[in-house]
Amino acid sequence: PNTTLPTGSTEQLVATGTYAGGATGNLTSVAVWSSASTGVGTIVSNTGAATGISTGTSKITATVTETNGTVITGTATLSVTGKTLTSIMLTGTQGSTTPLSPPSLVAGTNLQVYATGTYSDGSTQDITSQAVWTSSGSDASVSAGLITTATTGDPIITASLSGVAGS
């Protein structure tokens, strides 16, 4: 079957052989795997693990040589999409990749925090202005990463984007 994955992601492909009589078997570990366009997707030749390199498509081939010398091949299309957001970390410095330790604030004070997104290709990006910010309680509010405390309490501040959240 054809497979779609984002850049930077890896997925295990499976080669299934169908024998005379209709029986099937997993040939993943005995197949030799290849990618027609290694700039789009690479594949580990002895395991079938495919990794998306850049947006596009590549023909993936699994080849098995039977004991009688017969060569059998199977193909699928690997479609690689753009990178996807995989996690969000709150930080104390814009663009940082060091997580923010939970701050202790006096009621009535402010603190600017930032959101750093990590993507499927391993890259990071400041997403502070794109994120939707929420506070778990009325003891603090947050807008664009600026936390404003109102009363004493232990609110949880969350930044969300594209179905991914970090607190």
Buried (B, 14 or more C-beta within 10 A) or exposed (E): EEBEBBBBBBBEBEBEBEEEEEEEEEBBEBBBBBBBBEEBBBBBBEEBBBBBBBEBBBBBBBBBEEEEEEEBEBEBBBBBBEBBBBEBBBBBEEEBEEEBEEEEBEEEEEBEBBBBBBBBBEEBBBBBEBBEBBBEEEBBBBEBBEBBBBEEEEBEBBBBBEEBBBE
